[in-house]
Amino acid sequence: MYEHLFITPRSVLYNIEPIGTGSEFVESLTSYLARVAFEHNTSVGHLVNKLLIPSMDKDYLHRSRDFGGNRFYEGAKTINGYMENSLSVVKAIEKLTVRDDIHKLTLIRWKNVFPLRELLKKSLAWCPFCIKEWKENNKTVYYPLIWSIDLVHMCHIHSCFLINKCPTCFKQQDILRRQSLVGICQHCLRQLDDGATKEKYGQENKDWQGFVIDNVCSLLNYDGKINTGENSLLVKNLNLICEKVFDGSINEFSKQLNFARSSVVGWIKGKVKPTLENQLYICQRLNIEIEQLLLTTNIQNFHIVKQRKRIINTSSKPKRVDYYIVEKELEKVIQNKENISMEAAAKKVGINKRTLYRKFRHLCVQISNHYKQYLEERKLQRILCLKIQVEATFTNLYMQGIYPSRRKIEFVMNKPGVLKERELQSHWKGLLGKQGLLFERNLGECEDIGDEFQ
């Protein structure tokens, strides 16, 4: 009677369906995580600590969870990509939700097609008008995967800039946080679509963005097989382009398309892959679609067209650096005894911290050591102030005939858990010992009661 009965396996988390799978507006994995946490009436942090990390075989995440840290959230910008971090999260979520389509919320399928460099944004970006429309139509608010791709700066539906700062507090939003809520600012908790205004695109910018978005959408829609490796269609087609358009001359290839010759050689030999931006630029100059470059066995009707201006992230352009001025700025930090970390010092002079250590290691070590000493002094000062407060609170309770238990002192000081710190706990026990209270009651009781004593 029941031989054809199929029982769906029980899932740990709700079997929530991702939004837009199989379309260019497919949901991102980080957005899905935030929505799943919300549907369970819990925070992203609780979901990650209690369920996700235990399902992932990552020692560094277990240590971060047990001893405190942001390792998972600092690496969240790659969750929507294809690195090992992304693969681990996908497997864990698929296991917990008993779904087999979570990998579609990432770029895992394109792992060997695009290098990770300049592929994903480092902070959240969104279209406020999309969010507003979804709310007005009672649809679920989410962050599409296409918004996390670094090259995409425009919403092709509303022809407006994607924004990356809260319109209320003007702060950037991390890709994922412990308290992330979709559509809500992580800092001021206001709606991310509040008071949004459209900024007009220049025509050249709009043309390039339109080309980028059309091609990225076609890739996100693509559901066929992808050939990768040194003999991939990308490598074959780049060689075909070099042969047919540039008469087999790598020099002409690099000159006409304004690429470094060494880069073109690496692409044609299949040793390295051009970034997504470079692939799209090649397609634009040859008047072809990216699907033809990556997925077609024989490109036809391609020809080089007049160079069109492309909008490149200016932050990626190399800057000429005057290291003499940089050295003087670092020396000034030391002379003024500024209490800043090397991270802050690097931002102040506008140079990467690694570069500073390579060029001016002796100065960097001095700044770092001074900052460590400053933190140590602050820690000692803090402990001293807290000891004075503990002692004053202890004496006040004792004089009122109230047993100065740990919880009672923390309650009066309005500092929950402060006596869990080893130095302060020792100080509290020392005060109990001076008053002859340490052995008057069991220490376990001392921590839990706050009643009057005789």
C-alpha positions in Angstrom: 0.0 0.0 0.0 2.8 2.4 0.9 5.4 1.1 -1.5 5.3 4.3 -3.6 5.2 6.7 -0.7 8.1 9.2 -0.8 9.0 10.9 2.5 11.0 14.1 2.3 13.9 14.1 4.7 13.6 16.4 7.7 15.7 19.6 7.6 17.3 21.4 10.4 16.5 24.8 8.9 13.4 25.8 7.0 13.5 24.7 3.4 13.2 28.3 2.2 13.3 28.7 -1.6 15.9 31.2 -2.9 14.6 34.0 -5.0 15.2 34.2 -8.8 17.1 31.0 -9.4 17.8 30.6 -13.1 17.5 34.3 -13.8 19.7 37.3 -13.9 18.1 38.5 -10.6 19.1 35.4 -8.7 19.6 36.0 -5.0 23.1 36.1 -3.5 24.1 33.6 -0.8 24.8 36.3 1.8 21.2 37.7 1.3 19.8 34.1 1.6 21.7 33.7 4.9 20.2 36.9 6.3 16.7 35.9 5.2 17.0 32.4 6.7 18.1 33.9 10.1 15.2 36.3 10.0 12.6 33.6 9.2 13.9 31.7 12.3 13.5 34.8 14.4 17.2 34.8 15.2 20.3 36.8 14.2 22.8 35.9 11.5 25.5 35.7 14.3 23.5 33.1 16.2 22.8 31.1 13.1 26.4 31.1 12.1 27.8 30.2 15.5 25.2 27.5 16.5 24.6 25.8 13.2 26.8 26.9 10.3 30.3 26.8 11.8 29.7 23.4 13.5 28.7 22.1 10.0 31.9 23.4 8.5 35.3 21.6 9.0 37.3 24.8 9.5 39.5 24.9 12.7 40.0 28.7 12.3 36.3 29.3 12.4 35.8 27.1 15.4 38.6 29.1 17.2 37.1 32.4 16.1 33.7 31.3 17.5 35.1 30.0 20.8 37.5 32.8 21.5 35.9 35.7 19.7 36.7 37.2 16.4 35.3 38.3 13.0 37.0 35.8 10.7 33.8 34.6 9.2 32.4 38.1 8.5 35.7 39.5 7.3 35.7 36.8 4.6 32.0 37.2 3.8 32.8 39.2 0.7 34.0 35.9 -1.0 30.9 33.9 0.1 29.1 34.9 -3.1 32.2 33.9 -5.2 33.8 30.5 -5.7 36.6 30.2 -3.2 36.8 27.4 -0.6 35.0 29.6 1.9 32.0 29.8 -0.5 32.1 26.0 -1.2 32.0 25.3 2.5 29.1 27.6 3.2 27.1 26.2 0.3 27.6 22.6 1.5 26.6 23.5 5.0 23.5 25.4 4.0 22.4 22.7 1.6 22.8 20.1 4.3 20.9 22.2 6.9 18.0 23.1 4.5 18.0 19.9 2.5 18.2 21.9 -0.8 20.3 21.2 -3.8 20.2 24.6 -5.5 22.2 26.8 -3.0 25.3 26.7 -5.2 23.3 28.7 -7.8 23.4 31.7 -5.5 27.2 32.0 -6.0 29.7 32.2 -8.9 30.9 28.7 -8.3 30.1 27.5 -11.8 32.4 30.2 -13.2 35.4 29.3 -11.0 37.8 28.6 -13.8 36.5 31.3 -16.1 37.1 34.5 -14.2 39.9 35.3 -11.8 38.8 36.5 -8.4 40.7 39.8 -8.8 38.3 42.8 -9.1 35.3 40.3 -9.4 33.4 41.0 -6.2 32.5 44.2 -4.3 34.1 44.7 -0.8 30.9 46.3 0.6 27.2 46.0 0.1 25.5 47.8 -2.9 21.8 48.1 -3.7 19.2 49.8 -5.8 16.9 51.8 -3.4 14.1 51.9 -6.0 14.1 48.1 -6.4 13.8 47.7 -2.6 11.0 50.4 -2.4 9.0 48.7 -5.2 9.3 45.2 -3.6 8.0 46.7 -0.3 5.1 48.5 -2.0 4.1 45.3 -3.9 4.5 43.1 -0.7 7.3 41.2 -2.3 10.3 39.8 -0.4 13.2 42.2 -0.2 16.6 40.6 -1.0 20.0 41.4 -2.5 20.5 39.9 -6.0 23.9 38.4 -6.9 24.4 40.8 -9.7 24.7 43.7 -7.2 27.7 42.1 -5.6 29.7 42.0 -8.9 32.3 44.7 -8.8 31.8 45.9 -12.4 28.1 46.5 -12.0 27.4 50.1 -10.8 24.0 50.6 -12.3 20.5 49.2 -11.9 19.3 48.4 -15.5 15.7 48.5 -14.4 15.7 52.0 -13.0 18.8 53.4 -14.9 20.3 54.7 -11.6 23.4 54.2 -9.6 23.6 51.4 -7.1 24.4 53.0 -3.7 26.7 51.7 -1.1 26.1 54.1 1.8 23.0 54.4 4.0 21.0 57.5 2.9 20.4 58.4 6.5 23.8 57.9 8.3 26.0 57.8 5.2 27.9 54.8 6.4 29.0 51.9 4.2 27.4 48.5 4.8 29.4 45.3 5.3 28.5 42.3 3.0 27.4 40.4 6.1 27.2 41.1 9.9 26.0 39.3 12.9 22.9 41.5 13.1 22.3 41.9 9.3 18.8 42.5 8.2 18.0 42.8 4.5 17.0 46.3 3.6 18.0 47.8 7.0 21.1 49.8 7.8 23.6 47.9 9.9 24.4 51.1 11.9 21.4 53.3 12.3 18.7 50.6 11.6 16.9 52.9 9.1 15.4 51.7 5.8 18.0 51.6 3.0 15.5 53.0 0.5 14.7 56.1 2.6 15.1 59.4 0.8 17.0 57.9 -2.2 17.5 60.2 -5.2 18.5 59.3 -8.8 21.9 60.4 -10.0 22.1 60.7 -13.8 24.6 58.6 -15.7 26.7 60.2 -18.4 26.0 58.6 -21.8 29.4 57.0 -22.2 29.2 55.6 -18.7 25.6 54.4 -19.4 26.6 52.7 -22.7 29.5 50.8 -21.0 27.3 49.9 -18.0 24.5 48.7 -20.3 27.0 46.5 -22.2 28.4 45.1 -18.9 25.0 44.4 -17.4 23.5 42.8 -20.5 26.5 40.4 -20.7 26.6 39.6 -17.0 22.9 38.9 -17.1 23.4 36.5 -19.9 26.0 34.6 -17.9 23.8 34.4 -14.8 21.0 33.0 -17.0 23.3 30.5 -18.7 22.5 26.9 -17.6 24.7 24.8 -19.9 28.0 23.1 -19.6 31.1 25.3 -19.1 34.5 24.1 -20.6 37.5 25.2 -18.5 41.2 24.7 -18.3 44.1 25.5 -20.6 42.1 24.2 -23.6 39.0 26.1 -22.7 36.9 27.9 -25.4 38.2 31.2 -24.0 41.8 30.3 -24.8 40.9 28.9 -28.3 38.8 32.0 -29.1 41.5 34.4 -28.0 44.0 32.6 -30.3 41.4 32.7 -33.1 40.9 36.5 -32.6 44.7 37.0 -32.6 44.9 35.1 -35.9 41.9 36.5 -37.7 41.8 40.1 -36.5 45.5 40.8 -35.8 47.2 38.5 -38.4 48.7 36.4 -35.6 50.6 39.4 -34.2 50.5 39.5 -30.4 52.1 43.0 -30.6 49.1 44.3 -32.6 46.7 42.5 -30.3 48.2 44.3 -27.3 48.6 47.7 -29.1 45.1 47.9 -30.7 43.3 46.9 -27.5 45.7 48.7 -25.1 46.8 45.7 -23.1 50.3 44.8 -21.9 52.0 42.4 -24.2 52.9 40.0 -21.3 49.3 39.9 -20.3 48.1 39.0 -23.8 50.8 36.2 -24.0 49.6 34.7 -20.8 46.0 34.8 -22.0 46.7 33.2 -25.3 48.8 30.4 -23.8 46.2 29.7 -21.1 48.5 30.4 -18.2 46.4 33.2 -16.8 42.9 34.4 -17.5 41.8 38.0 -18.2 39.6 39.6 -15.5 35.9 39.9 -16.2 36.4 43.5 -17.1 39.1 42.8 -19.6 37.0 40.0 -21.2 34.1 42.4 -21.5 36.3 45.1 -23.0 37.6 42.7 -25.6 34.0 41.7 -26.5 33.0 45.4 -26.7 35.9 46.2 -29.0 35.2 43.2 -31.3 31.4 43.8 -31.2 30.6 40.3 -29.8 28.8 39.0 -26.8 30.7 37.4 -23.9 28.8 34.2 -24.4 30.4 33.9 -27.8 33.9 34.4 -26.3 33.4 31.9 -23.5 30.9 29.4 -24.8 30.9 29.3 -28.6 33.1 27.0 -30.6 33.4 29.2 -33.6 33.2 33.0 -33.4 31.9 34.7 -36.6 31.4 38.3 -37.8 33.8 39.8 -35.3 35.7 43.0 -36.2 37.5 45.6 -34.3 35.4 48.7 -33.7 36.3 52.2 -32.7 37.6 52.4 -29.1 34.9 53.2 -26.7 35.6 54.8 -23.3 35.1 52.4 -20.5 34.7 53.4 -16.9 37.5 51.9 -14.8 37.6 52.0 -11.0 40.2 54.8 -10.5 41.3 53.3 -7.2 42.8 50.4 -9.1 45.0 52.7 -11.2 48.7 52.8 -10.1 49.7 56.1 -8.4 53.1 57.7 -8.5 54.3 57.8 -4.9 56.9 60.2 -3.5 58.5 57.9 -0.8 60.5 60.8 0.6 57.2 62.5 1.6 55.8 59.2 2.9 58.9 58.7 5.1 58.6 62.2 6.5 54.9 61.6 7.3 55.8 58.4 9.2 58.6 60.2 11.1 56.1 62.9 12.0 53.8 60.2 13.5 56.7 59.0 15.6 57.8 62.5 16.7 54.3 63.5 17.7 53.8 60.2 19.6 50.5 59.6 17.9 48.6 56.7 19.4 47.6 55.1 16.1 48.0 51.6 14.7 50.0 50.8 11.6 46.7 50.2 9.8 45.6 53.8 10.7 49.0 55.1 9.8 48.9 53.4 6.4 45.5 55.0 5.7 46.8 58.4 6.8 49.7 58.4 4.3 47.6 56.6 1.6 49.9 53.7 1.1 49.3 50.0 1.6 50.6 48.7 5.0 52.6 45.9 3.4 54.4 48.3 1.1 55.2 50.5 4.1 56.7 47.6 6.0 58.8 46.7 2.9 60.1 50.2 2.4 60.3 51.6 5.9 60.3 48.6 8.3 62.2 50.3 11.1 59.7 53.2 11.2 56.7 50.8 11.0 58.1 48.7 13.9 58.4 51.9 16.0 54.8 53.0 15.3 53.5 49.5 16.0 55.5 49.1 19.3 54.3 52.5 20.5 50.7 51.6 19.8 51.1 48.3 21.6 52.5 50.1 24.6 49.6 52.6 24.4 47.1 49.8 24.4 48.8 48.1 27.4 48.7 51.4 29.4 45.1 51.9 28.5 44.3 48.4 29.7 46.1 48.9 33.0 44.4 52.2 33.5 41.0 50.6 32.8 41.7 47.8 35.2 42.7 50.3 37.9 39.6 52.4 37.5 37.4 49.2 37.6 39.1 48.0 40.7 38.3 51.3 42.4 34.7 51.0 41.3 34.5 47.4 42.5 35.9 48.3 45.9 33.6 51.3 46.3 30.6 49.2 45.3 31.7 46.4 47.6 32.1 48.7 50.6 28.7 50.4 49.9 26.9 47.0 49.8 28.7 45.7 52.9 27.9 48.8 54.9 24.2 48.4 54.0 24.3 44.8 55.2 24.0 43.3 51.7 26.2 40.5 50.8 28.6 41.8 48.1 28.2 38.9 45.6 29.6 39.0 42.1 26.2 39.4 40.5 25.1 42.1 43.0 28.3 44.2 42.4 27.9 43.8 38.6 24.2 44.8 38.8 25.0 48.0 40.9 27.9 48.9 38.6 25.7 48.2 35.5 28.5 46.2 34.0 27.3 42.6 33.4 30.1 40.0 33.5 32.8 42.5 34.5 34.0 40.3 37.4 34.6 37.4 35.0 37.9 39.1 34.2 40.7 37.4 36.1 42.3 40.4 37.7 39.0 41.9 38.8 37.8 38.6 40.1 40.9 38.2 42.2 40.5 41.7 43.5 36.9 40.9 44.5 37.9 37.7 46.3 40.7 39.6 48.1 38.0 42.1 49.4 35.9 39.1 50.5 38.9 37.7 52.3 39.7 40.9 54.1 36.1 41.0 55.5 36.2 37.4 56.5 33.5 36.6 54.0 35.4 34.3 51.7 34.9 31.2 53.7 31.7 32.3 55.5 29.6 31.0 52.6 30.3 28.7 49.7 31.9 30.7 46.9 29.4 29.4 44.4 26.6 30.8 46.5 28.5 34.1 46.8 28.2 34.5 43.0 24.5 34.0 42.9 22.9 35.6 45.9 22.6 39.2 46.9 20.5 39.0 50.1 21.2 40.7 53.3 23.4 38.8 55.8 23.7 39.0 59.6 
